[in-house]
Amino acid sequence: MAILATFVPPVLTAQAPPQSDARVYDIVGAASATRVEVDIRTLAGFGTRNTFSDTLSATRGIGAARRWIKAEFERISEACGGCYEVVYQRNLVTAEDSPRIPQDTWVVNVLAIKRGTVNPNTYVIMSGDIDSRASNGSDGDRTLPEPTTTRREWPARSRPPDCSPATSSETR
């Protein structure tokens, strides 16, 4: 008696798309146009945030702006019991690196890092691109124009019908 063996490959099935996370809608819904405007006006109030601008002044230049951002991130961290590690990330960019760089300068970013509680090797990292530039990118002295007072109203986005707000047990 002969036995016939046949290999039958597993059936490939289409995977369902990932479920949307209702918490994202809550985060977006919590955004405040007024707060965004206040933050933009605060940043504009530093006059210039050019990479080559003043780093020591308390009121003008990229240094004052990055210290303000760091203080904001620290305030956010304090509100959640110190859940963010707020740090400066520095990189020296030399004139040899790019013809746009007139002199060696430190490029400094402010980061707020939140480590996962269940998976500590996962992170949420907040940063902000707060620098500015005039027409001449190496002009660290020119005051940039104030933002306009015109506000654009964005249409409200409604939650898709299949999403409901997350419960507290879902947000852990």
C-alpha positions in Angstrom: 0.0 0.0 0.0 1.4 3.3 -1.0 0.9 6.4 1.1 0.6 9.7 -0.7 1.7 12.7 1.3 0.8 16.1 0.1 2.0 19.4 1.5 -0.8 21.8 1.9 0.5 25.4 2.6 -1.3 27.2 5.4 -4.1 29.4 4.1 -3.0 33.0 4.0 -5.7 35.2 5.5 -5.8 38.9 5.3 -5.1 40.5 8.7 -7.6 42.9 10.1 -6.4 46.5 10.3 -5.3 47.6 13.8 -8.1 49.0 15.9 -8.0 52.8 16.4 -7.2 54.0 19.9 -9.9 56.3 21.2 -7.4 58.0 23.5 -5.9 59.6 20.4 -9.2 61.4 19.8 -9.2 62.5 23.4 -5.7 64.0 23.1 -6.6 65.8 19.9 -9.8 67.0 21.4 -8.0 68.5 24.4 -5.8 70.7 22.1 -6.5 74.4 22.7 -6.2 76.9 19.8 -5.8 79.6 22.4 -2.9 77.8 24.1 -1.2 77.2 20.7 -1.5 80.9 20.0 -0.1 81.9 23.4 2.8 79.5 22.9 3.5 81.0 19.4 3.4 84.5 20.7 5.7 83.6 23.6 8.2 82.1 21.1 7.9 85.2 18.8 8.5 87.4 21.9 12.1 86.1 22.0 12.7 88.3 18.9 14.8 85.7 17.1 15.3 82.0 17.7 18.0 81.6 15.1 20.6 79.0 15.9 23.3 81.7 15.8 21.4 84.1 18.1 22.0 84.9 21.7 22.3 81.9 24.0 22.8 83.7 27.3 20.1 86.4 27.4 17.0 85.6 29.6 14.7 87.4 27.2 16.1 87.2 23.7 17.4 84.6 21.3 17.5 80.8 21.0 18.9 80.3 24.5 15.9 82.1 26.2 13.5 80.1 24.0 15.0 76.7 24.8 15.0 77.5 28.5 11.3 78.5 28.3 10.6 75.2 26.5 12.5 73.2 29.1 10.5 74.9 31.9 7.3 74.1 30.1 8.3 70.4 29.7 9.3 70.4 33.4 5.9 71.8 34.4 4.1 69.1 32.3 6.3 66.5 34.0 5.5 67.8 37.5 1.8 67.6 36.7 2.1 63.9 36.1 4.3 63.2 39.1 7.7 63.4 37.3 6.7 61.1 34.5 9.0 62.8 31.9 12.8 63.1 32.0 13.6 66.5 30.6 17.0 66.9 29.1 19.1 69.0 26.6 20.5 67.1 23.6 23.6 68.9 22.2 25.4 68.5 18.9 28.4 70.5 17.8 27.9 71.5 14.2 31.1 72.8 12.6 31.7 75.3 9.7 33.3 72.3 7.9 30.0 70.4 8.1 28.0 72.8 5.9 28.6 76.0 3.9 25.5 77.4 5.7 27.3 77.3 9.0 29.4 80.4 9.4 31.1 79.3 12.6 31.1 76.3 14.8 28.0 76.2 17.0 26.1 74.0 19.4 22.7 72.9 18.2 20.7 72.2 21.3 17.3 70.4 21.4 15.1 70.1 24.5 13.6 66.6 24.9 10.9 65.3 27.3 11.2 61.5 27.5 8.5 59.3 29.0 9.5 55.7 29.5 6.9 52.9 29.3 5.7 51.6 32.6 4.8 48.1 31.3 7.5 48.1 28.6 10.4 50.3 29.8 12.2 50.0 26.5 9.4 51.9 24.8 9.4 55.7 24.9 7.3 58.8 24.1 9.6 61.6 23.2 8.5 65.2 23.0 10.5 67.9 21.4 9.9 71.2 19.6 11.4 72.7 16.5 11.6 76.2 18.0 14.4 77.8 15.9 13.6 80.5 13.4 15.5 82.0 10.5 15.5 85.3 8.6 16.0 85.3 4.8 19.7 85.0 5.5 19.9 81.8 7.6 23.1 82.9 9.4 21.6 86.2 10.6 21.2 85.6 14.3 20.4 89.2 15.2 17.4 90.1 13.0 14.1 90.3 14.9 11.4 88.3 13.0 7.9 89.7 12.4 5.3 89.1 15.1 2.7 86.5 14.2 -0.5 87.9 12.7 -3.6 88.4 14.8 -5.7 86.5 12.3 -6.8 83.1 13.6 -7.8 80.3 11.3 -10.8 78.4 12.6 -10.4 74.6 12.0 -13.5 72.5 11.5 -14.2 70.3 14.5 -13.5 66.6 13.9 -16.1 64.3 15.2 -15.2 60.9 16.7 -15.9 58.0 14.2 -19.1 56.1 15.2 -17.1 53.0 16.2 -15.0 54.8 18.8 -15.9 55.4 22.3 -13.9 57.2 25.0 -11.3 55.1 26.7 -12.0 54.0 30.2 -9.4 54.5 33.0 -8.5 50.8 32.8 -7.7 51.2 29.1 -5.3 54.0 29.6 -2.8 52.2 31.9 
